[in-house]
Amino acid sequence: FHRFLLLPGRGDWGRPEYDANIRALLQRRDGITLSDDVFGYLYDILQWILSRNPANPKAWPGSGLNRFGPTIVGEDGAEMFERVFGAWAGLFALGPAHIKLSGGWVPSREGNYRMEIIEVDQDRLVATLSGLAGYGRDASSGTSFIMHLGI
């Protein structure tokens, strides 16, 4: 799972701040979680969001959400974060109560490969994505930021 937390401040953490806070962040159970399957489905579009990687700031390209580690979305990326997650929430709200998405290729019993099917409850998915859009709206004020903890 991917955990998203809305934290006070501007999110201008570097490696020292990240190292000092990561244990406490990993132990938190609040925030919003998104399955890695759905995260993977949305991944290409999530690369449009301006962000920082506090664990490896020099090697980070400046946008996207880190699938396997932390990402900070501050005021500069918050509007896009809100719009992307809000758009996905609106799109999935148009779908059936039980949504099936195409996942990655996985081995089959016969030794071939088949496309994985991601099955999600529409209400739960829309609520999650709408909640994330709300985090973006809140972070756009510059008084809070989004901490994303990848798997």
N, C-alpha and C positions, 0 to 999 in steps of 0.2 A: 504494500500500500504506500501511497504518497500522502504525507501529512502536510497540511497547510495551516499556519498559525498567523493570526493578525497580532502584531506586537507593537508596543508604543515606541516612538522615536522615528528617526529618519532612515534607519537601515544602513547607515554608512559603516558597517562592520568590516573590518579587515580580518586577517588570520588570528591576531591575538584575541579579539572580542569573540570570534567564533569558537576558538579553542576554550575560552573561559566559560562559555555558555552551552556548549553542545550537549553535555551530559544531562543537564536540566531540561533542555529542549526535547531530547529523545525520550525522557521519562514522562513527559506531559501526555495526557490523554484527551485534551480538549482540541479544539480546532476542527478542521474538515478533512476527511480522508477520501481519497479517490483510488480506485483499484488500478493496478499497473496495466491491466488489460485495456481499460478505458483510456488511461493516460497514453498508452501506446497508440491507440486509435486516433487520438487528438494530436499526437506528438509533432507532426510537421507544422501545424498551425501555431502550436505553442512556441515555436522558434521565432515568431514575430515579436514576442514580448521582450522589451528591454529589461535586462537583469544583471546581477552580479553574483559571482561565486565566491563566498567568503573563504572557502577552504583552498582555493587555487585562483586568486584574482588575476594574476598575470597571464595565465593561459586561457582565460575565459574569453569567448568571442564578443561578449557584450549583450547577447540576447539569447532567449530560449530558457527552458527549464531543464535542469540537470536530472536526468533519469536516475542516476546512481549516487547522488549526493545532494548537497544543499544549494539552494538558489535564493537570492534576495530580490524581491521586486519592490522598488521604492516608488516615489512619486513620479519619476520619469517613465516608468513602465506600467503604472497602475491603470491609466485610462485604457490602454490596449488590453491589459489583463481583464478588466471589467467587460470590455466590448467583446472579446473573444469568448469568454465563458458565458456571457449573456446571450450571445448569438447561438452558441451550441445549445444552451438551455431552451431557447425559443424554437430551435429546429427540432430537438427531441420531444418537445411538448406537442408537436404535431403528429408524432408517431403513435403506434399502438401501445397498449398497456404493457406488453412484454416485447422488448426491443431485442433484435438479434443483429449483431454487428460482425463483420468479417475481421478475424484476427490474423495472426501470423501463420506460417506454415509449420506444421508439427508432424512427426513421424506417425504413420499408421501401423496397425498390427501386421499388415501385409508387407511391410518394408517400404512402402511408398510414402508419399507425403500428402497430407490433406490440409485444407485451410481450417484453422480453429474457428469456432463460432463463439462469440462473446454474447452471453445472454444477461440482460439487465432489466430491472423493473423501471418502467418509465417514470413513475412518481418519485422514486428514490433518486434516480439519475438527474432529473430536472431540479429537484430540491438541492442536490449537491452542487450542481453547476451554477444555479442561481445564488447559492450561498457564497461560492467563490467569486462570482461577479460582484456581490456585495462587499467582499473583502477589497476588491479592486476599487470600488467606489470610495470606501473608507480610506484606503491608502492614498488616494489621489489628493487628499487634503495636505499631505506632507507631515502629518503628526503621527502616522503609524506606517508600518511596512508589512509586507507579506514575507514570511519565512516558509520556504518550501523545503521539505526534507524528503529526498528521493529514496527509493528502496535500498 
